[in-house]
Amino acid sequence: MRILVQKFGGTSLASREAREMAVSHVEEALANEYKVVVVVSAMGRLGDPYATDTLLAVVESHEKVDPREIDLLMSCGETISAVVLSTHLRERGHQTAVLTGAKAGIVTTDQFSNAEILSINSDTILEHLANDRIVIVTGFQGVTQRGEVTTLGRGGSDTSATALGVALDAEMIDIFTDVDGIMTADPRIVEDATPLGRVTYTEICHLAYHGAKVIHPRAVEIAMQKNIPIRVRSTLSRGVGTLVTSQAELDRFERRAVTDRVLTGVTQKAHVTQIKISAVPQDRWMAANVFGAMADHGISVDFINVSPEGIAYTVSGASETAAIHVIENLGYSPVALSDCAKIAAVGAGMHGVPGVMAKIVLALTEEGIEILQSADSHTTIWCLVKGLDMIRAVRALHTKFGLHRAVWEAQTE
């Protein structure tokens, strides 16, 4: 049985026109002899009647809302989407089966609003597929072992889709959205940003973790478990989008992009605060004290540098005041720089290639942009800059590494 999982996001279901395009993608898969499992998000975005954020707004003015009941409320949007899409498909003569996360066999932890999937029993889905039904699953939700409805947090429908793809041993997972694929940079910042034909799981995880919002990184990590390819595609076009797979699979393609391209994309994360604390003589426990206190107070830290001269790290702008208060209560004197931005230059091709950091420094220096901190891994180099320099930094790196040429790859598929 050849199974294809298709996930349609909120904007892909927000209008009748978009839903008709979604139906056409399902029908195309059926014509190619796939058994189709469709995962849906709630329709639209904040302000649209059935969007998740709109549902949450109904109770946001109340102080005492039970987390269990919040998840019940948030699960309604996907249920509405599933029934509406099923109706469209039935009008076209197709047999469908709508399943909630619970009916689809998705069992989760009991951490309401941010549950993790423990297991999936796919028997019910497989039974419907064997009877030639299109299975429509409400994304973003599951059920605890005690039968309580849970939701999976932001990007939860992506997670539902890839987890089902793994459980069903699907041939492919299609993530349909409102863009043509994964771009070399945010097109709102870089006008000549272009869609990428192919990227690795690792590259898209780094892009997603550091600002790109096309697919949730947790979903990609799940697909990696069984090396199931993901395609990020536009609902409103017939384009093939961006293929996300392993490095080994990409190496099998004879015409794999521009061979000297070391960067795949540039992304950014705004509104972060840099915190520096100078070393205190004879206090060898400073770093342990500071990071232990951050953890105890639930403050997430990033971009960490520890040296004999002291420590430097970043927190979200929303956590700045709390972080400073915690540090001062420990008896240290932090120096905070607000409104910074973290720029990530991502590319599997940079591994072992000399001169990549030199080129990044040159690009930023030519623009008069100060690098406040930097770090690297085998696929990513991060630079912290002032927030007012963020847009110029992204554009400078995109231009210096010739990422606009990535369109060549898509055109030669």
N, C-alpha and C positions, 0 to 999 in steps of 0.2 A: 504494500500500500504506500503510494507516494503522497506524503502529507506536506502541505504548505500552510504555514501560520501567517496570517495577515493582521496587522494591528493598525487601526485607524484612530488617529488622535482627535481631539475635540474640534479643531478647525476643519477636519476632514468630514465631519458629520453635522456641522453647524447649519447648513442650508440644504434645501432640496437638491440644488444643482450639485453640491459636493457629495451628497449621499448617492445620487445617481452615478457619479463618477466612481464612487467606492464600489457600487454594485457592478459596474463594468469591469473593474479590476478583479472582483471575485469571479465573474463570468469568464474572463480571460484565463484565469487559473484553472477553472473547470474544463475549459476547452483544451487545455494542455494536459488534461487527465490527472490533475491533482485532486485529492481529497482536501477540502479547505476548512480550516479552523480560523474564525475571525474573532479578534479581541478588540473590544471597543472601549474608548474613554467616554467621559461625560461630554455632552455637546457644548461646543463654544468655550468662551472664556468669561471672566468676571463681567457681570452685567447681562449676559445671556441667561434666559430663564432657568436652564437646568444645569448650568456649569457648576463644578464643585465649589468654587469660591463664592458663587452666588448663593448656594445652599448654606454655606458656612455663615454668610453675612446675615442670614435670618436669625441666628442666635448669638452673634458676636457681641451684642449689647448686654448679654446676661453673664454674670460672673460665675455662676455655679452650674455648669453643664457637664454631665457625666461623660468621661472619655468613651465609654462603651456606647453611649447614645450618639455621640459625635460621629462615630464610625457608622452607625446605622443610618444617620442622616447623609453622610458623604457617599454611601454606597448606592443611594437612590439614582444619582445622575447616570451611572453606567447602565443601570437596569432600564432606564428610559431609552437610552441610546440603542441598547440591544433589541428592544421590542420594535422601535421605529425602523431600524435597519432590517430586521426580520420581515416587517410588513412590506418594505420595498422589494425584497427578494421574492417573497411569496406572490406579489403582484406580477412578477416576471415568470412565475411558474415553477419556482424552486421550492424544494422541501427544506425546512430549517428546523433547528432545535436550539432554543435559547437556554443557556445554563448560567446560573449565578456562579460566583467563585466557589461556593460550597458545593453546589451540584456538579461542578467540574472537577471536584476532588482535591481542591487546593487547601491544604492544612497549614496553618501558620502558628507562630508564637502568639502569646496573648498581650503583646505590646501594642495597645491600641494606637491607631494613627501612624504607626511606623513598624508594622509587624514584618517578620521575615518568614519566608516560605520554608516549612520543614519537610513537606513531602507532597507529591501529587499522585493520586490514584486516577489513572486515565481511562479506566474501563468503560465508564459511561460515554465518554467522548468517542472512543473507538467503536462502541456499539452503534452510535448514531452515524458515524462515518461509514461503517459497513453497510448501513441501510440507505446510503446515498443522500444523507442529509448534510446541509451546511451547518456546522456547529458555530454558534455565536456565543462567546463567553464574555461576561462582564469583567473588564479589567480592573486592576487596582484593589482587588478584594479577595478575601479568603475566609476561612472559618477556623477557630481554635478547636482543639480536641474536645472541648466541652460544648461546642456548637455555637460559640459567640462569633458574630460577624466582625471582621477586622479589615482595616485598609493598610496598604503597603507603603504609604508615604509618597512624596513627590516622585514622579516618574514611575509610579506603580504599575501603570498599564503596560509600559515597556517591559517591566520586570515580569508581569504576568505572561506576556507574549513569549519571551525567550525561555522562561521556565517551562511553559507548555511545549515549546519547540523541543527542548531537551527531553522532557518526559515522553513525548510522542515520537522521538527520533525523527523529527521533521527534516525534509531535504533542504529547506530554506525558511528564513523568517523575514517577512517584508514589514518594515516600519514605514507607514504612510503618514506624511506630514504636509505642511504647506510650503515647503521649499524643495528644490530640485535634487537635493542631496547634501552631503557634508561639504562645506565650503572651506577654502584656504584661509579665510578670515571672516569676521562678521561683516556682511555686505553693507550694513548701516554705517560702518566705519571705513571700509576699504571698497571703493567703487568697482575696482577691477578684480575683486575676489571671485574665484571661479569654483565650480563643483569639482570634486575629486572623483576620479573613476574608481580607485581602489585604495583602501587603507587597511592597516593591521588592527587587530583587536587592541593591542597595547597603545597604538597611536590615538585611536578614538577615545579610549579611556582617559588618556592624559588630556586630550582636548576637552572632553566633557567635564572632567573634574575641575578644569581651570577656566571654565566660562562658556564653552560651546554648549548649546542647549537642545541640540537636535535629538539626542538620545541619551537616556540615563546610563551612567557608567556601570551601575550595578547590573543592569540588563545585559550589557556587553560581557561582563565577567561571567555571567551564567552561561551564555552561549559558548564561551570559550571552553567550558567543561567538556563539551562533546564536539568541539570544532564545527559547530553548525554556522554556516554563512548567514550574515544579515545583509539585507539591502535597505538602504534609507532612500525613499522615493517620494515623489510628489503625487498626491491624490489627483491633482488637476492636469496631469500630463501623462504621456506614455513613455517618458524617459526611464532608462534603466536605473538611474540614481547612482548611489555610491555603494560598492561592495565592500563589506567589512569581513575579513577572514584572517587566517594565520599567515605569518611570514612565509612559511613553507609553501602554502597554496599560492601566494602571490609570486613566489619564485618560479612557479610552474608556467606562468604566462610568458610567452616569448617576447611580447612587446610591452614590457612593464614600464610605463611612464617614461620620464626623462631620466636616464640612468645616473646623471650627475646631480640630481635633486636631493639634497640632504635634509631639507625641511619639507614637511607635509603641510603644516599650517601654523598660524599664529593666533592665539586667543588671549583673553584678558579677564581679570577679575578686579572690579573696582571696589572702592570704599573699604579698604583694609587699613589698619593702624599698625605702624611699626613701633615696637617697644624695645628700648635698650636699657640694660642695667650694667653698670661698670662693676668689675670685680672688687670684692672687699678683701683686703689683706687678711690672711689666716682663716678665711671662711670658705673651706672647700665644699661646703654643703649648699652653697647659694643656688646652683642650678637645680639640684634635687628639691630644695625647698620651694623654689618658684614654680617649677613645672608640676610638683605635687599639689601645690595650692591651686593652680589652674585647673587641674583635674578634679580636685575635691569640689570646686565651685562650678563645675560643668562648663568651663570656658575652653573652647577648642583653640589650639595653637597651631601655627603653620610657619614655614620658612625659617626653620630654627638654625641658628649658628651659635655654637658654644666654643669659646676659646679662653686662654688664660687672661685675656683682657676683659672678659665679661660675656654676657649673652645678649643675643638679639633674636627677636621672633615677631611674628605678626598675629593679630587677632582681627576678627571682623569689626567694622566700625561700630556695630551695635553693642559689642562686648567691651569697648574701650574703657568706659567709666568703671565698670565692675572690675576689670583686670587691674587697672591702676590702683583702685581701692584695696584689692587683695594684696598687691605687692607692697604698698605703703604700710599695711598692717603687719607685714613681715619685718618691717624696719629697713627696707631698701628704698633707694631713690630712683624710680624709673624716669626715663625720658621718652615721651610719646610723640610720634609724628603722625598726625591724622591725615585722612584722605589720600592714602597711597593707592597704587594699583600694581597688581602682580601680572607681569607679561610672561606667557609661556610660549617658547618656540619648540615645536614638536616635530620629530621626524626620525623614523627608524633608520634612515640613511645616514644619520650623523655618527652612529656608533663606530669608533675607531678612526674617524676622519679628522685629521688635524686642521686647525684653523677656523673651526666653526665659531668658537667663542670670540676669537679675534675679529671675525666678521661682524658678529653681533655688537661688540663694543665699538667697532668703527662706525657702524650704522647709527648707533645712538649718539656717539660723540659728535658725529657730523651734524646732528640735529640739536646739539647743545643739551642733551638729556643726561642728567646725572643718574648713575646706577647706585642705588642705596644699599642693595644686597644682591647676591646672586647665588645660585645653586644649580646642580646639574645631576642628571641620571644618564643612562645609556641611550635614552630616546628623547630627553627633554632638557632644555636649559631655561631656567627661570631668572627673571630680573625684576627687582622691585624698583619702581619709579614713583615720582610724585604724581598724584592724580591728574593734575593739569597737563602732564606730559603723556598721558596714556594713549590718546588717539594718535599723536605724532609718532610715538614709539611703535605702535602696531603697524602703521603705514610704512615707517622706515624699514622695519624688518621684512615686511611683505615685499617691498620694492627691492631691497638689497639682495634677497635670495631668489628673486625672479619668480615668485609664486604665481603670478598671473599667467605664467606659461603652463600651469597645471591643466588648463583647458585643452591643451594638446593631447593629453592622455585620454580625456573623455571623447575627443573627436576621432581618435584612432582605435576605439574599441572594436 
